Amino acid sequence: MASRLRLLTVGPTPGADGEPTPSPGACSKAAASGEREGEAQRAEPRRRREVTDLGSGSEVVHVPRFVAREKAWEWFDYLDKTIPWTRLPILVFGRWAPQPRDTCYVADAGLTDLKYSGHQPPAHSWDEFPVLKDILKAVHEALPGSYFNSLLLNRYKNGSDHVSWHADDEPLYGPTPEIASVTFGCERDFLLRKKPTKAQGASGSGEAARKRLKVAAPQQQHSFLLKHGSLLVMRGYTQRDWQHSVPKRAKATSPRINLTFRHVLT
Ligand SMILES: O=C(O)CCC(=O)C(=O)O
């Protein structure tokens, strides 16, 4: 592998405690609480932080137990019931189709509008959702020096809901955006793959290029299992050089809510 992984243990985040991590496959409150009893003696070090160097100035930070499990379920329930989720049509390869997940957008007043896939979501105010301010505070405390002023929320109702390969490389985020992503509910795979080089992109049609990307070299792909209460941060040139996705998964039988905090340049 060309990338390097560093493990760090960091100080407390509000709400995080020393609970054990559920085993892979945990997808509901009931499953998680059953596993908790069985795994009480296998607690990992508190708030382990894994740093993956993707090379060329790109980096991913993964904190599997960012929020304590009970607190994370409390926040999940609030978000599931309170957020005005919508599933609007988006433009995919020239055709309109329902977005394969529910979304909502929250941002500071006066920022440049977010536009993607032919869609311009209305920006809600943080004041409408006090819990989002609590989560934002926890993220800011975990990432000193970072500042986020907007949030895209995603709700995946089950394993059919997904997000396809893309990069959050819209100009309103600048050349090196930092994106902090918090997961609640059903764990899902989060994949990263290197974007094609200019030579690869120039040597064939769009469809051919997509097929080639599916067989990218193993060292140019990474996979993270995003569990309930976890935090994943993409930094540096990750959006310029890499694409990410949350693929369909038959084993994901209950909802997942994901919050991606971003900084819109002002
Ligand atoms: O749900 C996730 O973990 C990723 C969401 C995402 O890629 C996006 O909102 O751009």
The ligand as an SDF file (V2000), in Angstrom:
LIG
                    3D

 10  9  0  0  0  0  0  0  0  0999 V2000
  -23.0410    9.3750    3.8180 O   0  0  0  0  0  0  0  0  0  0  0  0
  -21.8380    9.5350    3.7310 C   0  0  0  0  0  0  0  0  0  0  0  0
  -21.0340    9.0270    4.5270 O   0  0  0  0  0  0  0  0  0  0  0  0
  -21.2570   10.3590    2.5910 C   0  0  0  0  0  0  0  0  0  0  0  0
  -22.1360   11.4640    2.1130 C   0  0  0  0  0  0  0  0  0  0  0  0
  -21.5270   12.1850    0.9530 C   0  0  0  0  0  0  0  0  0  0  0  0
  -20.7010   11.6770    0.2700 O   0  0  0  0  0  0  0  0  0  0  0  0
  -21.9510   13.5410    0.6250 C   0  0  0  0  0  0  0  0  0  0  0  0
  -22.8780   14.0780    1.2570 O   0  0  0  0  0  0  0  0  0  0  0  0
  -21.3300   14.1410   -0.2750 O   0  0  0  0  0  0  0  0  0  0  0  0
  1  2  2  0
  2  3  1  0
  2  4  1  0
  4  5  1  0
  5  6  1  0
  6  7  2  0
  6  8  1  0
  8  9  2  0
  8 10  1  0
M  END
$$$$
